């Protein structure tokens, strides 16, 4: 009943004409920028966030959630028509989506992607609505040691799931922790790592790092690879965009598969939509009666990963809104935006800012429906964006990045830092270092340091406080198991291989 | 032009070991533990030491790993193109405090069109002017966003 009451109030907020307009603007802009090659949801939100600076928190957050979902939708268009995944989660959609387009079924592929996104996205939001209140109520028992342990657990999952190398992901996370230490110490006002610069005393703004690492580095990568626009044609009428009855029938299981897998994987910090889409595609292929046809343009090969990619959004919001812990780069940017508006995500959000919390959840339902209505008829229009030459698109992305970075504090030094972080993002990609742990380390670093220092102050310096409290002890044990399992497995495999190889 | 370069993990490991060493050194110069609890050096010391240890392990692992014959060659021309674009972007970002956003952005856009996409200087000038004018109208005039200004007021 409490959920229904909250949701009802949320709809009353989200259905106000001004908020509906912001939701529409967010969905529209998110889709347009999300379509641009090389820009995933994280970069899209980072680029468009400055547009919401002057808005009231509720309207701003509603617009931002529209951008979030819109950017996810937009990515599928690039994958299907250009065969260029905007982010890792769209890689799988390229496999069958682009093949369908090459087979003359571009409209159906885009239609299936939109329908799967709507169904799975709605499932994710319903699950978020049901799960958020009990998780937040449980988290009210947490104190500093539990929060520290929770962050260690979340970050250990990010490190293990976020990259190919555990060591590199950990190092990336540590660099993020260092970057967040730059500036004035939280407790003593001691300047740390400022190199004598007065500009760095207030620390580095998260937006500079996010735009640099995601948007600038993404464009540099595209320039390095010399990508070109060769978008396939899109049918102009709505009728041609609708998939056939047979195609929809073939996707029935894929809709359910994508919804469930996407949500469950989305809840795990660090797993992200890329893993969700790969798992959903793998399941779909393994249960299919014709697995050999996957990769040649089967509709369920589009529906499963696209559904998972969107259900993941609802899942990723569960730890963010109930615990204040973002699970990936995109939700880390959302967290920063919420903090910017004076809203602190976590167990108290539902109590202290119910209007914002339930308004956000209700706007997700509305935005998801709006995207379906918007996407099907407007796909031919959106597809025209892909016909804009890259030599026009790339300067525009650079321009948006510069405007976004400068508007943080009207200081040219932000632009210099932006360029620096653009290079950092590019070099990290080249050296196979995942960027998500860096972003999460930066976002959670302050809170993590505060939690561990408060815990040790509570215990007068005795670190045993972290393992004496049951919830914290369980979470730290889980974190240790998560971090130690991959190297232990690898050592075990090496040992068995060595034993098999040695003469008896 | 494709060429094999030194092991990437060795380069990354050494750079991060230097950073980890610097963090550890600086952290030890601040209070680690006081009467009121941990000081400003406590947390950085923890991640600095961990970074140092992990980066040394990364370097060591890379050096001990047998050389792979099938390592993918490096696209030197592609990297050079990307890094030159970055250098121009960074230079423009610095110069904007003197020449303003509009001129800086127009020059940056023109460079991308002419150099990266080899579209000729006439088209480059056109795109540069159009992009700068578009941003001036949308951000400075319509949205009232503040942007770096040059001596000529824009």
Interface residues (C-beta under 8 A of the other chain):
Chain A: X50 X51 X167 X168 X170 X171 X174 X175 X177 X178 X181 X185 X187 X188 X190 X192 X193 X216 X220 X221 X223 X224 X225 X226 X389 X390 X391 X392 X394 X395 X396 X398 X399 X402 X403 X406 X407 X410 X412 X415 X416 X418 X419 X420 X422 X423 X426 X430 X431 X432 X433 X448 X449 X452 X453 X454 X456 X457 X460 X461
Chain B: X8 X9 X11 X12 X16 X19 X20 X23 X26 X30 X31 X33 X36 X37 X38 X39 X40 X42 X43 X44 X47 X48 X50 X51 X54 X55 X57 X58 X61 X75 X78 X79 X81 X82 X83 X85 X86 X89 X90 X93 X94 X96 X97 X101 X105 X108 X109 X112 X113 X116 X117 X119 X123 X127 X128 X131 X135 X139 X143 X145 X146 X147 X148
